[in-house]
Amino acid sequence: MTGTGGPRAAFRKASDPRAAFREASDPRAASRKASDPRAAFREASGPRARRLGLALIAAALLAGCATGTTEADPGAPDASSASTGSVATPDPSRTPDGTLLVADFGSDTVTFVDPGRDGSGEGGAPIASVKVGTAPYGLVVGEDGRAWVATAEGVAVVDTERRTRLALIPYATESGPVATGEYRGGGMGIALAPDGSRVYVGVNVPGEDGAVEVIDTATREVTGTAPVGMRPFDVDVSPDGREVYATDHDSFDVTAVDADTLKTRRMEVAPYGTEGGLGSWLKPHYAVVRPADGRLLLPFEGERLAVLDPRTGKVTIERMTANTHQHGAALAPDGTLLVVGTGPIGSDDEEPSLTVRAPDGTERVVPLEGPHEDVAVSADGRTAYVTGGFTRDGYWNGITVVDLDDEKSEPVRLTAGNRPLGIAVL
């Protein structure tokens, strides 16, 4: 459930030369160009006359940025008018890179959120919301800028640049009446194949085993279904794209699905055992796949990190320190593991937090105000964004922004969405 600015931005530039000029709306991008005047010229291509025209536009844009004016609209004046200092106003229908996208579990929308100055949360605010379907849960964003959102009704496809819904793909699996709330049927975890050709969504069937459905991203059709365990909270894909992993909350296991044959293997992940069955809190929720070795990392209760080798099904346990019920997880580019602590489930448990676990296993625990659910990290790995939606009661309508570089800084609370769960950085 991730989206990054780097590759996506490169894709936009390759497919649309005007995308380079839209960076003028990003003060950090403008600053980088101002410090290196040759950067604007390196982005241009073609005959000499065209390079000259583009250079003049770029120069005008940079001049505009220096005085507080932002991006050029795709229908901006030509080079002759740009050279006179005339700069078009921003196009509010287009979404800048670095914008946050959250799934509004308490509504039927996704919300686009300005993360504030330098992504810090300071001065940030919601930009717009788009209707996608009832009770959206997880979401994932591809390099082409399309978001795939798991709702109770089907998988919504959203053009994140223009902020419009393109399609709603119904599930092949019967999951009961469309409903809301923690135990609703329909889509939960969702992931993209590394090459972007397929979407994998975990479908919850209340009271029964669920399914992983395969969607062809070109045709927007369900092309296959694989049986998995109960309530597939999270879905992940191996680095090579050969296997898909459903984290099956209510059956204490992970189902590995062969991406080509859709054959499955179930692997128990229950470091506290399975006593209590459906009534137990001590279940797997979210996982991340470690790129270095393909192992799955599943946090439990701020006490134990289950490391699952999907080739053998073997689970090893590493110690954690937050001592709180844990849900969402994400990996930063440098391998730092981020885990959301939702708050206590026992009398000895600690309050909500974000665990920041370095690759060597050392941890720091950042206190959070109130329950949270999921987490995403900025493309540069410097900032974490934690959603306040929480699948149970006690949620709040916002995001907590955590500076991962400055341990002394206080988290910033940013109003965003309606019970936001899944999150991606565009």
Secondary structure as UniProt FT lines:
FT   HELIX           5..15
FT   TURN            17..18
FT   HELIX           19..22
FT   HELIX           23..25
FT   HELIX           27..35
FT   HELIX           38..42
FT   HELIX           48..66
FT   TURN            67..68
FT   TURN            74..75
FT   HELIX           79..82
FT   TURN            83..85
FT   TURN            92..93
FT   TURN            97..98
FT   STRAND          100..104
FT   TURN            105..106
FT   STRAND          109..114
FT   HELIX           117..119
FT   TURN            122..123
FT   STRAND          125..131
FT   STRAND          139..141
FT   TURN            143..144
FT   STRAND          146..150
FT   STRAND          154..159
FT   TURN            160..163
FT   STRAND          164..170
FT   TURN            182..183
FT   STRAND          186..192
FT   TURN            194..195
FT   STRAND          198..204
FT   TURN            206..207
FT   STRAND          211..216
FT   TURN            217..220
FT   STRAND          221..227
FT   STRAND          232..237
FT   TURN            239..240
FT   STRAND          243..248
FT   HELIX           249..251
FT   STRAND          253..258
FT   TURN            259..261
FT   STRAND          264..268
FT   TURN            271..272
FT   TURN            275..276
FT   HELIX           277..279
FT   STRAND          288..289
FT   TURN            291..293
FT   STRAND          296..300
FT   TURN            301..303
FT   STRAND          304..309
FT   TURN            310..313
FT   STRAND          314..319
FT   STRAND          325..331
FT   TURN            333..334
FT   STRAND          337..343
FT   TURN            347..348
FT   STRAND          353..357
FT   TURN            359..360
FT   STRAND          363..367
FT   STRAND          375..377
FT   TURN            379..380
FT   STRAND          383..387
FT   STRAND          398..403
FT   TURN            407..408
FT   STRAND          412..415
FT   STRAND          420..425
//
